[in-house]
Amino acid sequence: MQRLYDFLRRHPTGVDTFWAVVLFGFSLLWVGSSVPMVVEPVPYAVVGALFSLVVALRRRMPEKMLLLAVGLGLAQLAFGIIPFMADFAMLVIIYTVAAHDGPRWASRLALAGGLSASTLSQLRWPVQDGTDSVAAKIFFTVIMTVPFALAWVLGDSLRTRRAYFAQLEERASRLEKEREAQAKVAVAAERARIARELHDVVAHNVSVMVVQADGAAYVMDSSPETARQALETISSTGRQALAEMRRLLGILRTGEHQEAGEYVPQPDVQQIEDLVEQVRGAGLAVDFKVEGTPRPLPSGVELTAYRIVQEALTNTRKHGGPDAGASVRLVYFDDGLGLLVEDDGRGAPQEMYEDGGADGRGHGLIGMRERVGMVGGTLDAGPRPGGGFRISALLPLKPAH
């Protein structure tokens, strides 16, 4: 049974041809059994053959077969060929055209032809029931119209349902593409965030290590204790950098269970004081003050504040000169957090800050602005009057919509 079903699905035209032959055979049998009624059987055989052709080719050329069926019906009316078995093809072609995704004129023509066929037939060949009751004739006409109407309704319902499922499939495909696009955007954003994090970690910690290494080499002979302290600072800074890099690189791994020891907490506002102490230990004088009442902030705001201070102090060490000093101000407002980082060094052209320094990788002030923009804040950076550089940021408690 399943093989037969598969065969019918693969060869619909062959199935239609089979039923066309069956219809033609029954039509000939009807003509042969109605000799007293049919004076000339040849026209009936011709009409029956053409109606069988309508059934055989209904899928391949539905509009043309509909026109052929309409022409055959009009020919029957004109030449007095009474309805017989072959006229069943009219129901078939009406259903086919209504179910086909073709021009709408064909479906409307099929509906109009089906609704008028019974009425025209009744007018051409009135029913002889021994009475002249108009109600009986109307009732008979309505009853004979119902099959044609049902054939069109079934076909049109099938077409509508098929179009609905096609729309659902198209929508599902579009949503899938949108999800893929959103996933790509999310991946790109995550890569950019990781790039900023890596830049901050490497630029800050390596800068501290280089300064301490230079200082240790300078005082190695004259002050071994100072050199030893510098080496300890290099060691602790390197471990911190490695821990943060493990955390960032762990984000890039997929399908692996990371050990808890490989993760470190995200930096927050409270760790800014530790950052300042670390920078002071590297030889940069930093004045640090907190104004307002400290309180918990969104994690994104706290990380952004920490990275801005870290980047600003790193740029001061790079470009401020040997005698530069810096100040860091944290101001808690009712609706956000204010940051002010200034230095009095000789400074460098703002383009170097924009490019992230001499590396030219574009992660300096550009990275700061990206971070601030992600939390809906504002950033102002530029040279100070009288020398030095100033970075001012306002981070709201809630991102801007």
HUGIBEL-V419676 format. One line per field, one symbol per residue. ss: DSSP state (A for helix, B for strand, O for the rest). phi: phi as a letter, one per 40 degrees, with the letter a starting at -180 (. if undefined). psi: psi as a letter, one per 20 degrees, with the letter a starting at -180 (. if undefined). A space follows every 50 residues. Layout:
ss=???
phi=???
psi=???
//
This chain:
ss=OAAAAAAAAAOAAAAAAAAAAAAAAAAAAAAAAOOOOOOOAAAAAAAAAA AAAAAAOOOOOAAAAAAAAAAAAAAAAAAOOOOOAAAAAAAAAAAAAAAO OOOAAAAAAAAAAAAAAAAAAAAAOOOOOOOOOAAAAAAAAAAAAAAAAA AAAAAAAAAAAAAAAAAAAAAAAAAAAAAAAAAAAAAAAAAAAAAAAAAA AAAAAAAAAAAAAAAAAAAOOOOAAAAAAAAAAAAAAAAAAAAAAAAAAA AAOOOOOOOAAAOOOOOOAAAAAAAAAAAAAOOOBBBBBBBOOOOOOOAA AAAAAAAAAAAAAAAAAAAOOOOOBBBBBBBBOOOBBBBBBBBOOOOOOA AAAAOOOOOOOOOOAAAAAAAAAAOOOBBBBBBOOOOOBBBBBBBBOOOO O
phi=.cccccccccbccccccdcccccccccccccccbdccccbccdccccccc cccdccbcccacccccccccccccccccbgccdadccdcccccccccccc cbccccccccccccccccccccccbdccbgbbccccccccccdccddccc cccccccccccccccccccccccccccccccccccccccccccccccccc ccccccccccccccccccbdccadcccccccccdcccccccccccccccc cccbgbccccccbbccdbcccccccccccccchbcbcbbbbgccacbddc ccccccccccccccccccbcgcbcbbbbbbbcccbibbbbbbbbccgadc dccccggccgcgbcccccccccccbgcbbbaicccghgabbbbbbccbcc c
psi=ghggghghhhmhhhghgghgggghghghggghikghhogoighhhgghgh hhhghhjhhhmgghhghghgghghhgghjkoqpahhihhggghggghhiq laqhhgghgggggghighghghhhnqpnjirkphhgggghgggihghggh ggggghgggggghghhhgghgggghghhggghgggggghhggghgggggg ggggghgghgghgggghhjghhmhghhghghhggghggggggghhggghh hiqqjpoqqhiiqqqpqahhihghgghghghijpppppqpqaoqrqrqhh gggggghggggghghghgihrhkqrrqpppoorhjapqpopqrkaiarqh hhghjkbihkikjdhghghggghhjkaqppqrqqpjqaqpppqooqhpqq .
//
